[in-house]
Amino acid sequence: MWQNNIILRTTHNAKLLKKLIVVTGPTASGKSDLAVKLALEYDTEIISADSRQIYNGIPVVTAVPDESQRMGVTHHLMECLPLDAYYSAAMFEEDALRIAADIWKKRDVAIVCGGSMMYVDALLYGIDELPTVPDSIRNPLMEDWKKNGDDWLRDRLKVLDRDYYSKVDLANMKRVFHAVEICIASGTTYTSLRTGIRKKRDFEIEKIVIEMPREQLFDRINRRVLSMLDRGLEEEARRVYPLRHLNSLNTVGLKEMFAYFDGLMDFDTAVARIQKNTRVYAKKQMTWIKTKS
């Protein structure tokens, strides 16, 4: 394993600034362990930048570090939302900046750890100012989506914003839903509201990207999946199976287990599929990191 330090911004008066150390990288690369090590070194706290670890009730599939792994370090934005709660990168940006400011009242350094790249980018570079979507729009849209299915929602996006429809990952229903609700709330296209302008931050940022040879990473992923099974992945999936329609459960590890429960594949196939899909996800993370470095 080797780490690639990328200093995103430094100043001549760095000692006068507060510092944010961001530990990121693909899944199973050892981010959590490194973040805890750094937090102990700087006597500070960790903000989780993981779009699934923020939900309560699925610690195995999301690889939430247990108490022994946390080593007494305070972790924020971890296991703090119910599974049916809505959350977005914009909400993360706001929450993470607020928590970091609180940490800086006591310490000079705050640590961010996670592989949800949209969350990391939102914190480092900012996110476009988008209209707040009222519950009067979001809730009925969510109900229509549950009733009519994913293809219906994709078709809605195609009608409302054909340009974004042609670019977005249509398998990522959270992004599709977000674009549709923004179109409805704003009365214009999501594309027209995306400026891509980076915000300036008034703190020093150090980004640490964990990288390793692909073969080594893939072996770690395969072994992690087997470890999750030993720690109760199947039991966890059965517990949340009645809620499988929730977006928070639309994640690798649960989707394959649900397919196994539905009789669409046998157990061994489901496990192999989890390993494969996790490797695919890791490759997407690595691609994202390269484009932002």
Sequence and secondary structure as in RCSB ss.txt:
>XXXX:A:sequence
MWQNNIILRTTHNAKLLKKLIVVTGPTASGKSDLAVKLALEYDTEIISADSRQIYNGIPVVTAVPDESQRMGVTH
HLMECLPLDAYYSAAMFEEDALRIAADIWKKRDVAIVCGGSMMYVDALLYGIDELPTVPDSIRNPLMEDWKKNGD
DWLRDRLKVLDRDYYSKVDLANMKRVFHAVEICIASGTTYTSLRTGIRKKRDFEIEKIVIEMPREQLFDRINRRV
LSMLDRGLEEEARRVYPLRHLNSLNTVGLKEMFAYFDGLMDFDTAVARIQKNTRVYAKKQMTWIKTKS
>XXXX:A:secstr
 EEEEEEEE  TTGGGS EEEEEE STTSSHHHHHHHHHHHHT  EEE  TTTTBTT TTTTT   HHHHTT  E
ESSS B TT    HHHHHHHHHHHHHHHHTT SEEEEE   HHHHHHHHH         HHHHHHHHHHHHHH H
HHHHHHHHHH HHHHHHS TT HHHHHHHHHHHHHHSS HHHH        SSEEEEEEEE  HHHHHHHHHHHH
HHHHHTTHHHHHHHHGGGTTSGGG STTHHHHHHHHTTSS HHHHHHHHHHHHHHHHHHHHHHHHHH 
